[in-house]
Amino acid sequence: GELDFSFYGNPPVVNDDAREGMPDLDPLVEAGPAWRLYLHRGQPTPDIYLLAAVRGVVSISMNDLRPSYEGLRGVLGLYLKDYQLSRESPWKFGGSVGMDVADDNYNSYFYDVSDEQARPGRAAYRSSSGYGGFCLSGYVVRKLTRALSWSVYARWDNINGAVYADSPLVRENNNVVLGTALAWTLAESSARARKNW
């Protein structure tokens, strides 16, 4: 296994209809240790590994850049990285399945409604800690030339059974993201990194 450092972030939430009359949410920065346990490593067969990470979360005020602690978040996932049918194949595939957990401080940042913020159709709500949903993602990469690649990405997030699913600020239990990109490699080293088994 490998011990690493993990980072993540969330953009600000502004002008959200569900939060009408409530403060906008500042961007978040997450950081903390991550443990990667390889189930398989090699080429052309893929890397397959488990990843467990625990990250402290800080919001950054958009007014004065002041940081505020917002709790702890943990993730656990199974990853398949860069599968190729053969060394000569121009196609690579990958994907992951994972789940989130978080403490009540983190969930409160997104999903709490105070008594003062309650209104018809938006009851007061207090979050608890626990399960925060799962995600399933996949990608396909096609090498077009030595320097140019094209990729397609999809991700499905689901919060059925999450501890905050009953918050009046939750409008959807499912979210789907699709994306595509062109990548151009400016330079490539002739030496390859050695993999640690």
C-alpha positions as a Python dict, from the first residue, in 0.01 Angstrom:
ca = {
    (1, 'G'): (0, 0, 0),
    (2, 'E'): (90, 366, -26),
    (3, 'L'): (28, 653, 212),
    (4, 'D'): (-43, 981, 32),
    (5, 'F'): (-199, 1322, 86),
    (6, 'S'): (-544, 1390, -57),
    (7, 'F'): (-698, 1721, -167),
    (8, 'Y'): (-1048, 1814, -283),
    (9, 'G'): (-1258, 2126, -321),
    (10, 'N'): (-1609, 2261, -368),
    (11, 'P'): (-1699, 2581, -555),
    (12, 'P'): (-1915, 2846, -388),
    (13, 'V'): (-2295, 2809, -390),
    (14, 'V'): (-2466, 3138, -481),
    (15, 'N'): (-2822, 3233, -574),
    (16, 'D'): (-2957, 2885, -499),
    (17, 'D'): (-3340, 2880, -502),
    (18, 'A'): (-3359, 2630, -215),
    (19, 'R'): (-3150, 2868, 2),
    (20, 'E'): (-3356, 3181, -71),
    (21, 'G'): (-3310, 3420, 222),
    (22, 'M'): (-3012, 3220, 352),
    (23, 'P'): (-2643, 3308, 318),
    (24, 'D'): (-2452, 3188, 11),
    (25, 'L'): (-2195, 2914, 74),
    (26, 'D'): (-1824, 2991, 50),
    (27, 'P'): (-1588, 2758, -140),
    (28, 'L'): (-1444, 2463, 50),
    (29, 'V'): (-1093, 2317, 57),
    (30, 'E'): (-1035, 1964, 187),
    (31, 'A'): (-701, 1804, 279),
    (32, 'G'): (-587, 1496, 467),
    (33, 'P'): (-416, 1155, 454),
    (34, 'A'): (-513, 888, 203),
    (35, 'W'): (-425, 517, 200),
    (36, 'R'): (-404, 340, -137),
    (37, 'L'): (-405, -42, -130),
    (38, 'Y'): (-319, -198, -467),
    (39, 'L'): (-504, -516, -557),
    (40, 'H'): (-321, -536, -890),
    (41, 'R'): (-52, -336, -1070),
    (42, 'G'): (87, -380, -1418),
    (43, 'Q'): (67, -315, -1792),
    (44, 'P'): (-121, -373, -2017),
    (45, 'T'): (-354, -494, -1741),
    (46, 'P'): (-482, -209, -1524),
    (47, 'D'): (-410, -73, -1182),
    (48, 'I'): (-685, -180, -940),
    (49, 'Y'): (-681, -31, -592),
    (50, 'L'): (-881, 65, -286),
    (51, 'L'): (-855, 424, -164),
    (52, 'A'): (-951, 543, 184),
    (53, 'A'): (-912, 909, 273),
    (54, 'V'): (-1001, 1133, 567),
    (55, 'R'): (-992, 1508, 503),
    (56, 'G'): (-1037, 1815, 719),
    (57, 'V'): (-1262, 2074, 555),
    (58, 'V'): (-1215, 2452, 560),
    (59, 'S'): (-1438, 2718, 403),
    (60, 'I'): (-1270, 3028, 257),
    (61, 'S'): (-1468, 3351, 297),
    (62, 'M'): (-1527, 3521, -39),
    (63, 'N'): (-1519, 3859, 138),
    (64, 'D'): (-1189, 3851, 327),
    (65, 'L'): (-1039, 3506, 248),
    (66, 'R'): (-1073, 3409, 615),
    (67, 'P'): (-1070, 3029, 669),
    (68, 'S'): (-1324, 2854, 894),
    (69, 'Y'): (-1318, 2489, 998),
    (70, 'E'): (-1624, 2301, 867),
    (71, 'G'): (-1568, 1941, 982),
    (72, 'L'): (-1438, 1608, 858),
    (73, 'R'): (-1519, 1408, 546),
    (74, 'G'): (-1417, 1053, 457),
    (75, 'V'): (-1423, 866, 128),
    (76, 'L'): (-1380, 498, 42),
    (77, 'G'): (-1356, 383, -318),
    (78, 'L'): (-1252, 104, -554),
    (79, 'Y'): (-1068, 224, -867),
    (80, 'L'): (-982, 72, -1204),
    (81, 'K'): (-723, 285, -1385),
    (82, 'D'): (-614, 286, -1750),
    (83, 'Y'): (-721, -60, -1867),
    (84, 'Q'): (-590, -150, -2216),
    (85, 'L'): (-671, -458, -2422),
    (86, 'S'): (-308, -462, -2536),
    (87, 'R'): (2, -242, -2528),
    (88, 'E'): (-71, -132, -2884),
    (89, 'S'): (-436, -42, -2827),
    (90, 'P'): (-516, 332, -2860),
    (91, 'W'): (-804, 293, -2610),
    (92, 'K'): (-790, 315, -2231),
    (93, 'F'): (-1077, 262, -1988),
    (94, 'G'): (-1126, 324, -1620),
    (95, 'G'): (-1378, 389, -1350),
    (96, 'S'): (-1457, 389, -981),
    (97, 'V'): (-1729, 322, -726),
    (98, 'G'): (-1722, 483, -385),
    (99, 'M'): (-1906, 621, -87),
    (100, 'D'): (-1884, 926, 141),
    (101, 'V'): (-1918, 971, 515),
    (102, 'A'): (-1899, 1299, 705),
    (103, 'D'): (-1944, 1442, 1052),
    (104, 'D'): (-2235, 1663, 1153),
    (105, 'N'): (-2029, 1982, 1116),
    (106, 'Y'): (-1967, 1915, 747),
    (107, 'N'): (-2327, 1812, 674),
    (108, 'S'): (-2457, 2112, 869),
    (109, 'Y'): (-2264, 2348, 641),
    (110, 'F'): (-2471, 2235, 343),
    (111, 'Y'): (-2801, 2109, 481),
    (112, 'D'): (-2894, 2278, 811),
    (113, 'V'): (-3187, 2520, 836),
    (114, 'S'): (-3208, 2725, 1155),
    (115, 'D'): (-3537, 2823, 1320),
    (116, 'E'): (-3487, 3178, 1191),
    (117, 'Q'): (-3437, 3052, 833),
    (118, 'A'): (-3742, 2827, 834),
    (119, 'R'): (-4043, 2924, 623),
    (120, 'P'): (-4343, 2747, 464),
    (121, 'G'): (-4201, 2463, 256),
    (122, 'R'): (-3863, 2481, 434),
    (123, 'A'): (-3877, 2343, 786),
    (124, 'A'): (-3598, 2382, 1040),
    (125, 'Y'): (-3346, 2097, 1011),
    (126, 'R'): (-3039, 1978, 1200),
    (127, 'S'): (-2791, 1742, 1034),
    (128, 'S'): (-2623, 1440, 1188),
    (129, 'S'): (-2305, 1252, 1099),
    (130, 'G'): (-2289, 936, 888),
    (131, 'Y'): (-2337, 801, 538),
    (132, 'G'): (-2340, 1066, 265),
    (133, 'G'): (-2417, 877, -56),
    (134, 'F'): (-2227, 691, -327),
    (135, 'C'): (-2087, 766, -670),
    (136, 'L'): (-2017, 562, -982),
    (137, 'S'): (-1791, 698, -1255),
    (138, 'G'): (-1617, 588, -1572),
    (139, 'Y'): (-1402, 721, -1852),
    (140, 'V'): (-1277, 630, -2198),
    (141, 'V'): (-959, 775, -2353),
    (142, 'R'): (-871, 743, -2724),
    (143, 'K'): (-518, 829, -2832),
    (144, 'L'): (-551, 1009, -3167),
    (145, 'T'): (-184, 1088, -3228),
    (146, 'R'): (134, 1062, -3025),
    (147, 'A'): (51, 1395, -2857),
    (148, 'L'): (-329, 1426, -2885),
    (149, 'S'): (-594, 1230, -2693),
    (150, 'W'): (-973, 1250, -2667),
    (151, 'S'): (-1165, 1144, -2356),
    (152, 'V'): (-1525, 1103, -2238),
    (153, 'Y'): (-1624, 1102, -1870),
    (154, 'A'): (-1946, 1021, -1681),
    (155, 'R'): (-2033, 1029, -1310),
    (156, 'W'): (-2350, 938, -1120),
    (157, 'D'): (-2402, 1052, -760),
    (158, 'N'): (-2687, 913, -548),
    (159, 'I'): (-2785, 1013, -192),
    (160, 'N'): (-3066, 766, -120),
    (161, 'G'): (-3026, 667, 245),
    (162, 'A'): (-2788, 954, 325),
    (163, 'V'): (-2823, 1097, 675),
    (164, 'Y'): (-2915, 1441, 532),
    (165, 'A'): (-3157, 1315, 264),
    (166, 'D'): (-3456, 1457, 457),
    (167, 'S'): (-3317, 1811, 465),
    (168, 'P'): (-3557, 2059, 297),
    (169, 'L'): (-3253, 2190, 105),
    (170, 'V'): (-3223, 1860, -84),
    (171, 'R'): (-3413, 1882, -412),
    (172, 'E'): (-3272, 1580, -603),
    (173, 'N'): (-3137, 1243, -492),
    (174, 'N'): (-2948, 1183, -817),
    (175, 'N'): (-2697, 1389, -1011),
    (176, 'V'): (-2534, 1294, -1342),
    (177, 'V'): (-2229, 1466, -1491),
    (178, 'L'): (-2106, 1408, -1846),
    (179, 'G'): (-1794, 1558, -1999),
    (180, 'T'): (-1548, 1535, -2284),
    (181, 'A'): (-1201, 1678, -2341),
    (182, 'L'): (-910, 1698, -2582),
    (183, 'A'): (-563, 1670, -2426),
    (184, 'W'): (-238, 1767, -2592),
    (185, 'T'): (91, 1638, -2449),
    (186, 'L'): (356, 1908, -2487),
    (187, 'A'): (651, 1683, -2397),
    (188, 'E'): (718, 1332, -2273),
    (189, 'S'): (1020, 1191, -2092),
    (190, 'S'): (1196, 897, -2253),
    (191, 'A'): (1245, 745, -1906),
    (192, 'R'): (953, 568, -1738),
    (193, 'A'): (876, 581, -1367),
    (194, 'R'): (944, 253, -1190),
    (195, 'K'): (640, 102, -1020),
    (196, 'N'): (673, -19, -661),
    (197, 'W'): (516, -361, -609),
}
